[in-house]
Amino acid sequence: MAIDPELLEILVCPKTKGELEVVSLPEEVRKDLAEKYREHFRDEEPVVEDGLYSPDSQLVYPIVSDIPIMLIDEALPASVIGR
Protein backbone atom coordinates (compact mmCIF):
# COMPACT_ATOMS: atom_id res chain seq x y z
CA MET A 1 0.00 0.00 0.00
CA ALA A 2 1.28 3.43 -0.86
CA ILE A 3 0.11 6.90 -0.01
CA ASP A 4 -1.21 8.90 -2.94
CA PRO A 5 1.57 11.26 -4.17
CA GLU A 6 -0.94 14.09 -4.61
CA LEU A 7 -2.06 13.70 -1.00
CA LEU A 8 1.55 13.67 0.18
CA GLU A 9 2.15 16.99 -1.60
CA ILE A 10 -0.54 18.76 0.43
CA LEU A 11 -0.02 17.11 3.83
CA VAL A 12 2.09 18.96 6.39
CA CYS A 13 3.05 18.25 9.97
CA PRO A 14 0.15 19.41 12.16
CA LYS A 15 2.60 20.63 14.80
CA THR A 16 5.10 22.60 12.70
CA LYS A 17 3.38 22.88 9.30
CA GLY A 18 6.64 21.53 7.85
CA GLU A 19 7.19 18.99 5.10
CA LEU A 20 6.84 15.25 5.62
CA GLU A 21 8.68 12.29 4.16
CA VAL A 22 7.54 8.69 3.86
CA VAL A 23 9.57 6.29 6.00
CA SER A 24 9.38 2.56 6.61
CA LEU A 25 8.51 1.50 10.13
CA PRO A 26 10.33 -1.33 11.93
CA GLU A 27 8.47 -4.66 12.12
CA GLU A 28 7.84 -4.47 15.87
CA VAL A 29 6.36 -0.97 15.57
CA ARG A 30 4.15 -2.16 12.68
CA LYS A 31 2.78 -5.02 14.78
CA ASP A 32 2.10 -2.77 17.78
CA LEU A 33 0.27 -0.21 15.63
CA ALA A 34 -1.79 -2.85 13.83
CA GLU A 35 -2.92 -4.15 17.22
CA LYS A 36 -3.65 -0.64 18.50
CA TYR A 37 -5.85 0.26 15.51
CA ARG A 38 -7.51 -3.16 15.09
CA GLU A 39 -10.72 -2.07 16.86
CA HIS A 40 -11.23 0.70 14.26
CA PHE A 41 -11.32 -1.82 11.40
CA ARG A 42 -14.31 -4.11 11.84
CA ASP A 43 -13.91 -6.64 9.06
CA GLU A 44 -10.32 -6.22 7.98
CA GLU A 45 -6.84 -6.40 9.41
CA PRO A 46 -5.21 -2.95 9.59
CA VAL A 47 -2.08 -2.74 7.45
CA VAL A 48 0.80 -0.69 8.79
CA GLU A 49 4.06 -0.41 6.86
CA ASP A 50 5.04 3.25 6.64
CA GLY A 51 4.81 6.54 8.44
CA LEU A 52 5.20 10.22 7.65
CA TYR A 53 8.30 11.68 9.28
CA SER A 54 8.56 15.35 10.20
CA PRO A 55 12.21 16.39 10.60
CA ASP A 56 11.14 19.68 12.19
CA SER A 57 9.06 18.14 14.98
CA GLN A 58 10.94 14.81 15.17
CA LEU A 59 7.60 12.98 15.02
CA VAL A 60 6.38 10.09 12.86
CA TYR A 61 2.71 9.93 11.93
CA PRO A 62 1.67 6.33 11.18
CA ILE A 63 -0.13 5.37 7.97
CA VAL A 64 -2.76 2.73 8.76
CA SER A 65 -4.40 1.00 5.77
CA ASP A 66 -3.53 3.97 3.53
CA ILE A 67 -4.92 6.48 6.05
CA PRO A 68 -2.35 8.91 7.51
CA ILE A 69 -3.06 9.40 11.22
CA MET A 70 -2.24 13.10 11.44
CA LEU A 71 -2.89 13.62 15.15
CA ILE A 72 -0.06 14.94 17.31
CA ASP A 73 -1.21 12.75 20.21
CA GLU A 74 -0.97 9.63 18.00
CA ALA A 75 2.47 10.47 16.58
CA LEU A 76 5.53 8.41 17.43
CA PRO A 77 8.93 9.78 18.43
CA ALA A 78 11.55 9.80 15.66
CA SER A 79 13.59 7.33 17.71
CA VAL A 80 11.31 4.51 16.44
CA ILE A 81 12.98 4.93 13.04
CA GLY A 82 16.44 5.55 14.45
CA ARG A 83 16.52 9.33 14.10
C-alpha positions as CSV (number, residue, x, y, z in Angstrom):
1,M,0.0,0.0,0.0
2,A,1.3,3.4,-0.9
3,I,0.1,6.9,0.0
4,D,-1.2,8.9,-2.9
5,P,1.6,11.3,-4.2
6,E,-0.9,14.1,-4.6
7,L,-2.1,13.7,-1.0
8,L,1.5,13.7,0.2
9,E,2.1,17.0,-1.6
10,I,-0.5,18.8,0.4
11,L,0.0,17.1,3.8
12,V,2.1,19.0,6.4
13,C,3.1,18.3,10.0
14,P,0.2,19.4,12.2
15,K,2.6,20.6,14.8
16,T,5.1,22.6,12.7
17,K,3.4,22.9,9.3
18,G,6.6,21.5,7.8
19,E,7.2,19.0,5.1
20,L,6.8,15.2,5.6
21,E,8.7,12.3,4.2
22,V,7.5,8.7,3.9
23,V,9.6,6.3,6.0
24,S,9.4,2.6,6.6
25,L,8.5,1.5,10.1
26,P,10.3,-1.3,11.9
27,E,8.5,-4.7,12.1
28,E,7.8,-4.5,15.9
29,V,6.4,-1.0,15.6
30,R,4.2,-2.2,12.7
31,K,2.8,-5.0,14.8
32,D,2.1,-2.8,17.8
33,L,0.3,-0.2,15.6
34,A,-1.8,-2.9,13.8
35,E,-2.9,-4.1,17.2
36,K,-3.6,-0.6,18.5
37,Y,-5.8,0.3,15.5
38,R,-7.5,-3.2,15.1
39,E,-10.7,-2.1,16.9
40,H,-11.2,0.7,14.3
41,F,-11.3,-1.8,11.4
42,R,-14.3,-4.1,11.8
43,D,-13.9,-6.6,9.1
44,E,-10.3,-6.2,8.0
45,E,-6.8,-6.4,9.4
46,P,-5.2,-2.9,9.6
47,V,-2.1,-2.7,7.4
48,V,0.8,-0.7,8.8
49,E,4.1,-0.4,6.9
50,D,5.0,3.2,6.6
51,G,4.8,6.5,8.4
52,L,5.2,10.2,7.7
53,Y,8.3,11.7,9.3
54,S,8.6,15.3,10.2
55,P,12.2,16.4,10.6
56,D,11.1,19.7,12.2
57,S,9.1,18.1,15.0
58,Q,10.9,14.8,15.2
59,L,7.6,13.0,15.0
60,V,6.4,10.1,12.9
61,Y,2.7,9.9,11.9
62,P,1.7,6.3,11.2
63,I,-0.1,5.4,8.0
64,V,-2.8,2.7,8.8
65,S,-4.4,1.0,5.8
66,D,-3.5,4.0,3.5
67,I,-4.9,6.5,6.1
68,P,-2.3,8.9,7.5
69,I,-3.1,9.4,11.2
70,M,-2.2,13.1,11.4
71,L,-2.9,13.6,15.1
72,I,-0.1,14.9,17.3
73,D,-1.2,12.7,20.2
74,E,-1.0,9.6,18.0
75,A,2.5,10.5,16.6
76,L,5.5,8.4,17.4
77,P,8.9,9.8,18.4
78,A,11.6,9.8,15.7
79,S,13.6,7.3,17.7
80,V,11.3,4.5,16.4
81,I,13.0,4.9,13.0
82,G,16.4,5.6,14.5
83,R,16.5,9.3,14.1
